[in-house]
């Protein structure tokens, strides 16, 4: 049996280095000959620890701040939605609406989101419409945080189409003071107008006078605030009254549908 | 031996050193000390005795001395001694079963461990540490053997 292995190597070199390193170890352990190396090692360890901790802290703070930011954003969004819903609810309370008897109208209205609204068409063209995310029963008043914006006229699958008050296709009987007037949209943003005989006007109408729904159309209950008188033009025996709408449909993506009017 | 293979051997030793220091700082018990570095060193000495030359052994030892802030020569001496043993008996060791090899390696590891603590750092020497080291070496050897063999076969395939 062979006492060694087929490997060719010099045991002498191993023994030589064992002796060499024994001497080095002896002097280093007694006289700290290589203490500078240990100082370098310690400085490298401290520096790397610092770098690692700093990097870790940086990334953890970024993560924490991002998470907090997302949380705050979500909270702000929820608060904004709640605030807008409260504003919409408050709209009834603020309105001069003694004929609103249904308690359900005073309760929370159904909220929906605008999914499609062509702002360009709203400015340029006559028909003002928008699509919302909920197809509630048709011909129900729709409002947003600033007030009445239109009515639900069509269902498209799960979506609902709103015809805005300012649309040229929309008609709304209004009450100005104690005088009735059949207003219609002119395709101009936030504006409707009505023409009536001067003889039918019961009392003086002035600029800035508040305009309310008359309740005659059967869709909007009587007494909801529509806007205020912007301009009055006399055309012989008739008067053209331009009304500036109180509600801007562009201010928020949330709308509220009054399901029981 | 190519530079890539040299790098793999040294990186595996460095990785083992990181594992050792992480385990020690994580467990934080006086008797816990695992010599993964020794196990990795044993593997390369056992699997590639011809490629794991004396120069490489000395280089690895000095690097480990530097990394652990030990006196220069502490690990180098142990490594040269282990390398001498493995180069002398590498092919004969392959005749033994894995359990027998694990026992031999645990014994060698204990010798290195004793040398390090008893002669150089006697204040850190504990019998419980020695016993823990012996048994942990037996337990961890198959794992380290498997990992290093995977590394050798996939990344350092010219080492036979």
Interface residues (C-beta under 8 A of the other chain):
Chain A: X4 X5 X6 X7 X9 X11 X13 X14 X15 X17 X18 X21 X22 X24 X25 X28 X29 X33 X34 X37 X38 X41 X42 X45
Chain B: X49 X50 X54 X58 X61 X66 X67 X69 X71 X72 X73 X74 X76 X77 X80 X81 X83 X84 X87 X88 X89 X90 X91 X92 X120
